[in-house]
């Protein structure tokens, strides 16, 4: 698809599942997986999307569902790291 031609993640991994279209197909099956964190949210796919899907919004919502349903530790780990960094920053 046109959306994957400028995707920096697909450019490196080269697997359809990691392309924007591959992620949309996963969502169509109502599967929420950490693969949605394998997206830089750069928006290149949106510029080339022939059906004008706002893919970055879709992937952000998928990430939110993953965090809210407890299906990922990424959001919790990220928050923990941010708070830890803030704590160390305040000590300086």
DSSP file (Angstrom, degrees, kcal/mol; ACC not computed):
  #  RESIDUE AA STRUCTURE BP1 BP2  ACC     N-H-->O    O-->H-N    N-H-->O    O-->H-N    TCO  KAPPA ALPHA  PHI   PSI    X-CA   Y-CA   Z-CA
    1    1 A X    >>        0   0    0      0, 0.0     3,-0.7     0, 0.0     4,-0.6   0.000 360.0 360.0 360.0 160.8    0.0    0.0    0.0
    2    2 A X  G >4  +     0   0    0      1,-0.2     3,-0.7     2,-0.2     4,-0.5   0.805 360.0  65.6 -64.0 -30.4    0.9    3.6   -0.4
    3    3 A X  G >4 S+     0   0    0      1,-0.2     3,-0.5     2,-0.1    -1,-0.2   0.820 100.3  49.1 -66.6 -30.1    0.9    4.2    3.3
    4    4 A X  G X4 S+     0   0    0     -3,-0.7     3,-1.1     1,-0.2    -1,-0.2   0.646  88.4  82.3 -85.9 -12.3    3.8    1.9    4.0
    5    5 A X  G << S+     0   0    0     -3,-0.7    -1,-0.2    -4,-0.6    -2,-0.1   0.800 105.2  29.7 -63.8 -27.5    6.1    3.4    1.3
    6    6 A X  G <  S+     0   0    0     -3,-0.5     2,-0.6    -4,-0.5    -1,-0.3   0.231  88.6 122.8-113.8  12.9    7.1    6.2    3.7
    7    7 A X    <>  -     0   0    0     -3,-1.1     4,-2.3     1,-0.2     5,-0.1  -0.659  48.1-158.3 -80.3 117.7    6.8    4.4    7.0
    8    8 A X  H  > S+     0   0    0     -2,-0.6     4,-0.9     2,-0.2    -1,-0.2   0.815  92.1  51.4 -66.8 -29.1   10.1    4.5    8.9
    9    9 A X  H >> S+     0   0    0      2,-0.2     4,-2.8     1,-0.2     3,-0.7   0.947 112.3  44.4 -71.6 -48.5    9.2    1.5   11.0
   10   10 A X  H 3> S+     0   0    0      1,-0.2     4,-2.3     2,-0.2    -2,-0.2   0.874 106.4  62.7 -62.1 -36.3    8.2   -0.7    8.0
   11   11 A X  H 3< S+     0   0    0     -4,-2.3    -1,-0.2     1,-0.2    -2,-0.2   0.826 114.6  32.7 -58.3 -32.6   11.4    0.5    6.2
   12   12 A X  H << S+     0   0    0     -4,-0.9    -2,-0.2    -3,-0.7    -1,-0.2   0.893 127.4  35.9 -90.1 -47.4   13.5   -1.1    8.9
   13   13 A X  H  < S-     0   0    0     -4,-2.8    -3,-0.2    -5,-0.1    -2,-0.2   0.854  80.7-160.2 -81.3 -35.9   11.4   -4.2    9.9
   14   14 A X     <  +     0   0    0     -4,-2.3     2,-0.4    -5,-0.3    -4,-0.1   0.807  44.6 126.5  60.3  35.0   10.0   -5.0    6.4
   15   15 A X    >   -     0   0    0      1,-0.1     3,-1.7    -5,-0.1     4,-0.4  -0.989  63.0-134.1-122.6 133.5    7.1   -7.1    7.7
   16   16 A X  G >  S+     0   0    0     -2,-0.4     3,-1.6     1,-0.3     6,-0.6   0.826 103.4  64.1 -54.0 -36.5    3.5   -6.4    6.6
   17   17 A X  G 3  S+     0   0    0      1,-0.3    -1,-0.3     5,-0.2     9,-0.1   0.827 102.4  50.0 -57.6 -32.5    2.3   -6.7   10.2
   18   18 A X  G <  S+     0   0    0     -3,-1.7    -1,-0.3     4,-0.1    -8,-0.2   0.480  92.1  96.7 -88.2  -3.1    4.4   -3.6   11.2
   19   19 A X  S <> S-     0   0    0     -3,-1.6     4,-2.2    -4,-0.4     5,-0.2  -0.433  90.1-109.9 -78.9 160.9    3.1   -1.5    8.3
   20   20 A X  H  > S+     0   0    0      1,-0.2     4,-2.0     2,-0.2     5,-0.2   0.918 121.5  49.5 -56.1 -43.8    0.3    0.9    8.9
   21   21 A X  H  > S+     0   0    0      1,-0.2     4,-2.3     2,-0.2    -1,-0.2   0.897 108.2  53.7 -63.5 -40.2   -2.1   -1.2    6.8
   22   22 A X  H  > S+     0   0    0     -6,-0.6     4,-1.7     1,-0.2    -1,-0.2   0.894 108.3  49.5 -61.0 -40.7   -1.0   -4.3    8.7
   23   23 A X  H  X S+     0   0    0     -4,-2.2     4,-2.2     2,-0.2    -1,-0.2   0.879 109.2  52.1 -66.6 -37.9   -1.9   -2.6   12.0
   24   24 A X  H  X S+     0   0    0     -4,-2.0     4,-2.2     2,-0.2    -2,-0.2   0.905 107.7  52.1 -64.6 -40.7   -5.3   -1.6   10.6
   25   25 A X  H  X S+     0   0    0     -4,-2.3     4,-0.8     1,-0.2    -1,-0.2   0.880 108.3  51.6 -63.2 -37.3   -6.0   -5.2    9.6
   26   26 A X  H ><>S+     0   0    0     -4,-1.7     5,-1.7     1,-0.2     3,-0.8   0.925 110.0  49.1 -63.2 -44.6   -5.1   -6.3   13.2
   27   27 A X  H ><5S+     0   0    0     -4,-2.2     3,-2.4     1,-0.2    -2,-0.2   0.852 100.9  63.3 -64.8 -34.3   -7.6   -3.7   14.6
   28   28 A X  H 3<5S+     0   0    0     -4,-2.2    -1,-0.2     1,-0.3    -2,-0.2   0.797 102.4  51.2 -60.7 -26.1  -10.3   -4.9   12.2
   29   29 A X  T <<5S-     0   0    0     -3,-0.8    -1,-0.3    -4,-0.8    -2,-0.2   0.352 118.9-117.7 -88.0   4.7  -10.1   -8.2   14.1
   30   30 A X  T < 5 +     0   0    0     -3,-2.4     2,-0.5     1,-0.2    -3,-0.2   0.848  65.0 147.8  58.5  38.3  -10.4   -6.3   17.3
   31   31 A X      < -     0   0    0     -5,-1.7     2,-0.5     2,-0.0    -1,-0.2  -0.906  32.6-162.1-103.5 126.2   -7.0   -7.4   18.5
   32   32 A X        +     0   0    0     -2,-0.5     2,-0.3    -3,-0.1    31,-0.0  -0.947  22.3 161.0-111.0 124.0   -5.1   -5.0   20.6
   33   33 A X    >   -     0   0    0     -2,-0.5     3,-1.8    39,-0.0     4,-0.1  -0.925  55.0-104.1-141.4 158.6   -1.4   -5.7   20.8
   34   34 A X  G >  S+     0   0    0     -2,-0.3     3,-2.3     1,-0.3     4,-0.3   0.570 101.6  91.5 -62.7  -7.3    1.8   -3.9   21.7
   35   35 A X  G >  S+     0   0    0      1,-0.3     3,-1.6     2,-0.2    -1,-0.3   0.745  71.2  72.0 -59.4 -21.6    2.6   -3.7   18.0
   36   36 A X  G <  S+     0   0    0     -3,-1.8    -1,-0.3     1,-0.3    27,-0.2   0.624  88.7  60.6 -72.6 -10.3    0.8   -0.3   18.2
   37   37 A X  G <  S+     0   0    0     -3,-2.3     2,-1.3     1,-0.2    -1,-0.3   0.559  84.2  82.3 -86.5 -10.2    3.8    1.0   20.0
   38   38 A X  S <  S+     0   0    0     -3,-1.6     2,-0.3    -4,-0.3    -1,-0.2  -0.391  75.8  92.1 -88.6  57.1    5.9    0.1   17.0
   39   39 A X        -     0   0    0     -2,-1.3   -20,-0.0    -3,-0.1   -32,-0.0  -0.968  64.6-152.5-150.3 130.9    4.9    3.3   15.3
   40   40 A X        -     0   0    0     -2,-0.3    -1,-0.0     1,-0.0    -2,-0.0   0.575  33.5-132.8 -81.6  -8.5    6.7    6.7   15.5
   41   41 A X        +     0   0    0      1,-0.1    15,-0.0    14,-0.0    -1,-0.0   0.794  59.1 143.1  58.7  30.1    3.4    8.6   15.0
   42   42 A X        -     0   0    0      1,-0.1    -1,-0.1    14,-0.0   -35,-0.0   0.764  57.8-131.9 -71.7 -25.9    5.3   10.6   12.3
   43   43 A X     >  +     0   0    0      3,-0.0     4,-1.5     4,-0.0     3,-0.4   0.460  67.9 127.1  89.1   1.1    2.2   10.9   10.1
   44   44 A X  H  > S+     0   0    0      1,-0.2     4,-0.9     2,-0.2     3,-0.1   0.890  73.1  55.1 -57.4 -37.9    3.9    9.9    6.8
   45   45 A X  H  > S+     0   0    0      1,-0.2     4,-0.6     2,-0.2     3,-0.4   0.857 103.3  55.2 -65.0 -34.6    1.3    7.2    6.3
   46   46 A X  H >4 S+     0   0    0     -3,-0.4     3,-0.7     1,-0.2    -1,-0.2   0.870 101.6  57.0 -66.7 -36.3   -1.5    9.7    6.6
   47   47 A X  H 3< S+     0   0    0     -4,-1.5    -1,-0.2     1,-0.2    -2,-0.2   0.790 116.8  35.3 -65.6 -26.6   -0.1   11.9    3.8
   48   48 A X  H 3< S+     0   0    0     -4,-0.9     2,-0.5    -3,-0.4    -1,-0.2   0.378  84.3 123.4-107.9   3.3   -0.2    8.9    1.4
   49   49 A X    X<  -     0   0    0     -3,-0.7     3,-1.3    -4,-0.6    -3,-0.0  -0.527  48.9-156.4 -72.1 117.2   -3.4    7.2    2.6
   50   50 A X  T 3  S+     0   0    0     -2,-0.5    -1,-0.2     1,-0.3    -4,-0.0   0.728  95.6  43.3 -68.4 -19.8   -5.7    6.9   -0.4
   51   51 A X  T 3  S-     0   0    0      2,-0.1    -1,-0.3    -3,-0.0    -2,-0.1   0.283 109.5-123.4-107.6   9.8   -8.8    6.7    1.9
   52   52 A X    <   +     0   0    0     -3,-1.3     2,-0.3     1,-0.2    -2,-0.1   0.830  43.6 173.6  56.0  41.7   -7.6    9.5    4.2
   53   53 A X        -     0   0    0     -8,-0.1     2,-1.9     1,-0.1    -1,-0.2  -0.632  37.2-129.2 -76.9 134.9   -7.6    7.5    7.5
   54   54 A X     >  +     0   0    0     -2,-0.3     4,-1.8     1,-0.2     3,-0.5  -0.599  37.3 174.9 -82.7  79.1   -6.2    9.5   10.4
   55   55 A X  H  >  +     0   0    0     -2,-1.9     4,-2.7     1,-0.2     5,-0.2   0.823  69.5  57.6 -63.4 -36.3   -3.9    6.6   11.3
   56   56 A X  H  > S+     0   0    0      1,-0.2     4,-2.1     2,-0.2    -1,-0.2   0.897 108.2  48.6 -64.4 -36.7   -2.0    8.3   14.1
   57   57 A X  H  > S+     0   0    0     -3,-0.5     4,-2.2     2,-0.2    -1,-0.2   0.911 111.4  50.4 -64.8 -41.7   -5.3    9.0   15.9
   58   58 A X  H  X S+     0   0    0     -4,-1.8     4,-2.0     1,-0.2    -2,-0.2   0.918 112.1  46.3 -61.9 -44.5   -6.3    5.3   15.4
   59   59 A X  H  X S+     0   0    0     -4,-2.7     4,-2.2     2,-0.2    -1,-0.2   0.860 110.4  53.0 -71.2 -34.8   -2.9    4.1   16.8
   60   60 A X  H  X S+     0   0    0     -4,-2.1     4,-2.2    -5,-0.2    -1,-0.2   0.921 109.8  48.8 -62.9 -42.8   -3.1    6.5   19.8
   61   61 A X  H  X S+     0   0    0     -4,-2.2     4,-2.3     1,-0.2    -2,-0.2   0.889 109.3  52.6 -64.4 -38.8   -6.5    5.2   20.6
   62   62 A X  H  X S+     0   0    0     -4,-2.0     4,-2.1     1,-0.2    -1,-0.2   0.909 109.2  49.6 -62.8 -41.4   -5.3    1.6   20.4
   63   63 A X  H  X S+     0   0    0     -4,-2.2     4,-2.2     2,-0.2    -2,-0.2   0.901 109.0  52.6 -62.3 -40.7   -2.5    2.4   22.8
   64   64 A X  H  X S+     0   0    0     -4,-2.2     4,-2.9     1,-0.2     5,-0.2   0.914 108.3  50.0 -62.5 -43.0   -5.0    4.0   25.2
   65   65 A X  H  X S+     0   0    0     -4,-2.3     4,-2.2     1,-0.2     6,-0.3   0.913 109.0  53.0 -61.1 -42.7   -7.1    0.8   25.1
   66   66 A X  H  <>S+     0   0    0     -4,-2.1     5,-1.9     1,-0.2     6,-0.8   0.915 113.7  42.1 -59.6 -43.8   -4.0   -1.3   25.8
   67   67 A X  H ><5S+     0   0    0     -4,-2.2     3,-1.1     3,-0.2    -2,-0.2   0.932 114.9  49.6 -69.7 -45.7   -3.2    0.8   28.9
   68   68 A X  H 3<5S+     0   0    0     -4,-2.9    -2,-0.2     1,-0.3    -1,-0.2   0.811 113.9  45.5 -65.8 -30.4   -6.7    1.1   30.2
   69   69 A X  T 3<5S-     0   0    0     -4,-2.2    -1,-0.3    -5,-0.2    -2,-0.2   0.452 110.9-119.7 -92.8  -0.4   -7.3   -2.7   29.9
   70   70 A X  T < 5S+     0   0    0     -3,-1.1    -3,-0.2    -4,-0.4    -4,-0.1   0.706  74.1 130.6  73.0  19.0   -4.0   -3.5   31.5
   71   71 A X      < +     0   0    0     -5,-1.9     2,-0.3    -6,-0.3    -4,-0.2   0.448  67.4  43.0 -85.3   0.9   -2.9   -5.4   28.4
   72   72 A X        -     0   0    0     -6,-0.8     4,-0.2    -5,-0.1    -2,-0.1  -0.992  53.8-161.4-142.9 151.3    0.4   -3.6   28.4
   73   73 A X  S  > S+     0   0    0     -2,-0.3     4,-3.2     2,-0.1     5,-0.3   0.452  77.4  91.4-102.3  -6.1    3.0   -2.6   30.9
   74   74 A X  H  > S+     0   0    0      1,-0.2     4,-2.7     2,-0.2     5,-0.2   0.915  86.5  46.2 -58.9 -47.5    4.5    0.0   28.5
   75   75 A X  H  > S+     0   0    0      2,-0.2     4,-2.3     1,-0.2    -1,-0.2   0.901 115.7  46.3 -62.7 -41.6    2.3    2.9   29.7
   76   76 A X  H  > S+     0   0    0     -4,-0.2     4,-2.4     2,-0.2    -2,-0.2   0.901 113.9  48.0 -68.1 -41.3    2.9    2.1   33.4
   77   77 A X  H  X S+     0   0    0     -4,-3.2     4,-2.6     2,-0.2    -2,-0.2   0.897 111.3  51.3 -66.0 -39.7    6.7    1.6   32.8
   78   78 A X  H  X S+     0   0    0     -4,-2.7     4,-2.6    -5,-0.3    -2,-0.2   0.939 111.0  47.3 -61.8 -47.7    6.8    4.9   30.9
   79   79 A X  H  X S+     0   0    0     -4,-2.3     4,-2.6     1,-0.2     5,-0.2   0.914 111.9  50.8 -60.5 -43.3    5.0    6.8   33.7
   80   80 A X  H  X S+     0   0    0     -4,-2.4     4,-2.4     1,-0.2    -1,-0.2   0.917 111.5  47.9 -60.3 -44.1    7.3    5.2   36.3
   81   81 A X  H  X S+     0   0    0     -4,-2.6     4,-2.6     2,-0.2    -2,-0.2   0.892 111.5  49.8 -65.2 -40.1   10.4    6.2   34.3
   82   82 A X  H  X S+     0   0    0     -4,-2.6     4,-2.5     2,-0.2    -2,-0.2   0.936 113.1  46.2 -63.6 -45.9    9.1    9.8   33.9
   83   83 A X  H  X S+     0   0    0     -4,-2.6     4,-2.2     2,-0.2    -2,-0.2   0.895 113.1  49.8 -64.6 -39.7    8.4   10.1   37.6
   84   84 A X  H  X S+     0   0    0     -4,-2.4     4,-2.2    -5,-0.2    -1,-0.2   0.915 111.4  49.0 -64.3 -42.9   11.8    8.6   38.5
   85   85 A X  H  X S+     0   0    0     -4,-2.6     4,-2.4     1,-0.2    -2,-0.2   0.912 110.9  50.5 -62.0 -42.5   13.5   11.1   36.1
   86   86 A X  H  X S+     0   0    0     -4,-2.5     4,-2.1     1,-0.2    -1,-0.2   0.891 108.4  52.6 -62.4 -40.6   11.6   14.0   37.6
   87   87 A X  H  X S+     0   0    0     -4,-2.2     4,-0.9     1,-0.2    -1,-0.2   0.921 111.9  44.9 -62.6 -44.7   12.6   12.9   41.1
   88   88 A X  H  X S+     0   0    0     -4,-2.2     4,-0.7     1,-0.2     3,-0.5   0.873 110.3  55.1 -66.9 -37.1   16.3   12.8   40.1
   89   89 A X  H >< S+     0   0    0     -4,-2.4     3,-0.8     1,-0.2    -1,-0.2   0.882 105.2  53.2 -62.7 -39.0   16.0   16.1   38.3
   90   90 A X  H 3< S+     0   0    0     -4,-2.1    -1,-0.2     1,-0.2    -2,-0.2   0.736 102.4  59.7 -69.6 -22.6   14.6   17.7   41.5
   91   91 A X  H 3<        0   0    0     -4,-0.9    -1,-0.2    -3,-0.5    -2,-0.2   0.710 360.0 360.0 -77.3 -20.1   17.6   16.5   43.4
   92   92 A X    <<        0   0    0     -3,-0.8    -1,-0.2    -4,-0.7    -2,-0.2   0.471 360.0 360.0 -76.4 360.0   20.0   18.4   41.2
